[in-house]
C-alpha cells in the first residue's frame, strides 16, 4: 500500500490517521470485504484551526499592570554666571576732594567741617505758633553780670565805647562798629532815631530755630537760646532787616570775607542747641567752608 503523506501533526490529523489504520486492519481480516482505500491527506490543503481542548477551567485573562508614570527629572535651572565685579577705572571714579579742601567725613576735630558733619538734616517744620516772646520778653542777663545781653554785645563788639554813668558800666552810649556784614564803619550813638543803626542780630534767627527744633525746647531753653552770646552779633541795622529769618541757603553777608566766620557761627549755634538744618542749608555751608576755609575752627561765645 502506498504511504500516506501526512502533513504536520496535530490533534485532528492524529485522530484521522488512527481511524484510517483501524479500517485498514479490519479490511485485512476478511477477504469478502472489499478494501477501502485510506483517504489521502494532502499537506497542501489548508489546515483547519486546531480545536482547543480545555483540560480545566480557563484561567482568567491576566489583568494588565499599568506602571506608574515615572516623573521626568526636572530640568536643571540654567543660571548665567555673575559677571565679576569691575573696579571703577580712574576716569569713572568719583573725583576726590581737592587737596587741602577738607570734607565733612574726614575733617579734623575742632573744625567747622567736623562739627557740620554731626548736624542732622531734616525738612523745615511749620512756623505755626511762633512768637518772639517765646524766646523771652526783651533782653535778659544770662551771665548774671548786671547787664542785659544787648549792652553786653555792644561792649564786646564796639571799639571806643562810652557808658552811662551810674549803670555799673553796662549801658553803652556810643562807640564805633566795624560792621561784619558790610565791612563798613558805623559810628554808633545811643538815642531815638540813631540806636537802630546798630542792631543785635540772632545769627540763627529765632523763627528759623523755631522751625528746626526749638518747638521742642522748654521755655527756659528758648530764653537761653535767645540770649546766648554765641548766637548774638552787633551788625548794621539795614542789613539785619534784609536778612530777616533767612538761613545760609537764602542769605549770606554781603562782605564775602566774613562768610566763613558767619556760617561757622551758625553751625556752632545749631550744634550747641540741638537744632537741625535743611539739606540746602547744610550743603550751602559745606560748600563755603570746603572751598574757602576748610580749616575754619569752631568759634567761641
C-alpha positions in Angstrom: 0.0 0.0 0.0 1.4 3.3 -0.9 2.3 5.5 2.1 0.1 8.3 3.0 1.6 11.8 3.0 0.8 13.4 6.3 1.3 17.0 7.0 2.3 18.4 10.2 0.9 16.5 13.2 -1.9 18.0 15.1 -4.7 16.6 17.3 -7.2 16.2 14.4 -4.7 14.8 12.0 -3.6 12.2 14.6 -7.3 11.1 15.1 -7.8 10.7 11.3 -4.7 8.7 10.9 -5.6 6.4 13.7 -9.0 5.8 12.2 -7.5 5.0 8.9 -5.2 2.4 10.4 -8.1 0.7 12.2 -10.1 0.5 9.0 -7.2 -1.0 7.1 -6.6 -3.6 9.7 -10.2 -4.6 9.7 -10.2 -4.9 5.9 -7.3 -7.3 6.0 -9.2 -9.9 8.2 -12.0 -10.8 5.7 -11.4 -11.4 2.0 -15.0 -10.8 1.2 -15.0 -7.3 2.5 -13.7 -5.0 -0.2 -10.7 -3.0 0.7 -11.4 0.6 1.3 -8.6 2.9 0.3 -7.3 5.1 3.1 -8.0 8.8 2.4 -5.1 10.8 1.3 -4.5 13.9 3.4 -2.7 16.5 1.4 -0.4 18.7 3.2 -1.1 21.3 0.7 -4.8 21.5 1.8 -5.4 24.3 4.2 -5.1 23.1 7.7 -8.1 23.6 9.9 -7.7 25.7 13.0 -6.9 23.3 15.8 -9.5 22.7 18.4 -8.7 23.9 21.8 -9.4 21.3 24.4 -9.6 22.7 27.9 -8.3 20.3 30.5 -9.5 22.7 33.2 -11.4 25.9 33.6 -9.8 28.6 31.6 -7.5 30.9 33.6 -8.8 34.4 33.7 -7.1 36.9 31.4 -4.3 38.4 33.4 -5.1 42.0 34.4 -2.6 44.2 32.7 -0.5 46.1 35.2 -0.2 49.7 34.5 3.1 51.0 35.5 3.0 54.3 37.5 4.4 57.0 35.3 7.9 57.9 36.2 8.2 61.7 36.5 10.7 63.2 34.2 13.6 64.7 36.0 13.2 68.5 36.4 15.2 70.4 34.0 18.2 72.0 35.7 17.9 75.7 36.1 20.1 77.5 33.8 22.0 80.2 35.5 24.0 82.8 33.9 27.3 83.2 35.8 27.6 86.5 37.5 30.0 88.8 35.9 33.0 89.6 38.0 32.8 92.9 39.7 34.8 95.5 37.9 36.8 98.1 39.7 36.0 101.6 38.5 38.5 103.0 36.2 40.3 106.2 37.2 38.2 108.0 34.6 34.8 106.8 36.0 35.8 107.1 39.7 34.3 109.9 41.7 36.7 112.8 41.9 38.4 113.1 45.2 38.1 116.3 47.2 40.8 118.8 46.2 43.9 118.7 48.3 43.6 120.9 51.3 39.8 121.3 50.9 38.6 119.2 53.8 35.5 117.2 53.7 33.0 116.5 56.4 33.7 112.8 56.6 37.5 113.3 57.1 37.6 116.8 58.6 39.9 117.4 61.6 38.2 117.5 65.0 37.8 121.1 66.2 37.0 122.4 62.7 33.6 123.6 61.5 33.5 120.8 58.8 33.9 118.2 61.5 31.1 119.8 63.6 28.9 120.3 60.5 29.0 116.5 59.9 27.1 115.9 63.1 24.2 118.3 62.3 21.0 116.4 61.4 19.4 117.2 58.1 15.6 117.4 58.0 12.8 119.4 56.4 11.6 122.7 57.8 8.8 122.4 60.3 5.8 124.7 60.1 6.2 128.2 61.5 2.7 127.9 63.1 2.6 129.2 66.7 5.9 131.2 66.5 6.1 134.4 68.6 9.2 136.4 69.6 8.1 136.3 73.2 8.5 132.5 73.3 12.3 133.2 73.5 11.9 135.7 76.3 10.3 139.1 76.6 13.1 141.6 75.9 16.8 141.1 76.7 17.9 139.0 79.7 21.0 138.8 81.7 22.2 135.3 81.1 25.6 135.7 82.7 24.3 137.4 85.8 26.7 140.4 85.5 24.0 143.0 85.9 23.9 144.0 82.2 21.4 142.8 79.6 22.5 140.8 76.6 22.2 143.8 74.2 24.6 146.0 76.1 26.9 143.1 76.7 27.2 142.7 72.9 27.7 146.4 72.3 30.6 146.4 74.8 32.1 143.3 73.3 31.8 144.3 69.6 32.3 148.1 69.5 35.5 150.0 69.9 36.0 153.3 71.8 32.8 152.8 73.8 31.4 155.3 76.3 29.0 154.2 79.0 26.3 155.9 81.0 27.4 156.9 84.5 25.7 155.0 87.3 25.0 151.9 85.3 28.0 149.9 86.5 29.5 150.3 83.0 26.6 148.5 81.4 24.7 151.0 79.2 26.8 151.9 76.1 26.1 155.4 74.8 28.5 155.5 71.9 31.2 153.6 70.1 32.5 152.5 66.7 31.4 149.3 64.9 33.4 147.7 62.1 30.3 146.0 60.7 30.9 142.4 59.9 28.0 142.1 57.4 29.1 145.0 55.1 32.7 145.8 56.2 31.9 149.5 56.7 32.4 151.7 59.7 29.4 152.7 61.7 29.5 155.4 64.4 27.1 154.4 67.0 25.3 156.9 69.1 22.6 155.9 71.5 19.3 157.7 71.1 16.0 157.9 69.4 16.5 157.5 65.6 20.2 156.5 65.9 20.3 153.4 68.1 18.7 151.3 65.3 21.8 151.9 63.1 23.5 149.1 65.1 21.3 146.1 65.9 22.0 142.9 67.7 21.5 140.0 65.2 20.5 136.5 66.1 22.9 134.7 63.9 20.5 131.8 63.8 17.2 133.7 63.6 14.6 132.9 66.3 12.0 132.0 63.7 14.4 129.7 61.8 15.3 128.0 65.1 11.6 127.5 65.8 11.2 125.7 62.5 14.2 123.5 63.1 13.8 122.1 66.6 13.2 124.9 69.0 9.5 124.0 69.2 10.5 121.0 71.3 12.6 123.2 73.7 11.4 124.1 77.2 10.7 127.8 77.9 13.9 128.1 79.8 15.9 126.6 77.0 14.4 129.0 74.5 15.2 132.0 76.7 18.8 130.8 77.0 18.9 130.4 73.2 17.6 133.9 72.6 20.3 135.5 74.9 23.2 133.2 74.1 26.3 135.3 73.3 27.4 132.7 70.7 24.2 133.5 68.7 24.4 137.3 69.1 26.3 139.8 66.9 26.3 143.6 66.7 25.7 144.4 63.0 24.5 147.0 60.5 20.7 147.6 61.1 19.5 147.7 57.5 21.5 144.5 56.7 20.0 142.7 59.7 16.5 143.7 58.5 17.3 142.4 55.0 18.3 139.1 56.4 15.1 138.6 58.4 14.8 134.9 59.4 16.8 133.5 56.5 19.2 130.7 56.8 22.5 130.2 55.0 20.8 128.8 51.9 18.9 132.0 51.2 21.0 134.8 52.7 24.7 135.5 53.3 26.5 138.6 54.4 27.4 141.0 51.5 31.0 141.1 52.7 32.4 137.8 51.4 35.4 137.9 53.7 33.1 137.3 56.6 31.1 134.4 55.3 33.3 131.7 56.7 33.0 133.1 60.2 29.3 133.6 59.7 28.4 130.1 58.7 30.8 128.7 61.2 28.9 130.5 63.9 25.6 129.3 62.6 26.9 125.7 62.7 28.2 126.1 66.2 24.9 127.5 67.5 22.8 124.7 65.9 25.2 122.1 67.2 25.1 123.6 70.7 21.4 123.8 70.9 20.5 120.6 69.1 18.9 122.2 66.1 18.9 120.7 62.6 19.5 122.1 59.1 17.7 121.7 55.8 19.6 119.9 53.0 20.0 123.2 51.1 21.3 125.0 54.2 23.7 122.1 55.1 25.1 121.9 51.5 25.5 125.7 51.3 27.5 125.9 54.5 29.6 122.9 53.5 30.4 124.4 50.1 31.5 127.7 51.6 33.7 126.1 54.2 35.2 123.4 51.9 36.1 125.9 49.1 37.1 128.9 51.1 38.2 127.9 54.6 38.5 124.1 55.2 40.4 124.6 58.4 37.9 127.1 59.9 37.8 126.4 63.7 34.7 126.3 65.8 34.0 129.8 67.2 33.6 130.5 70.9 30.9 132.7 72.6 
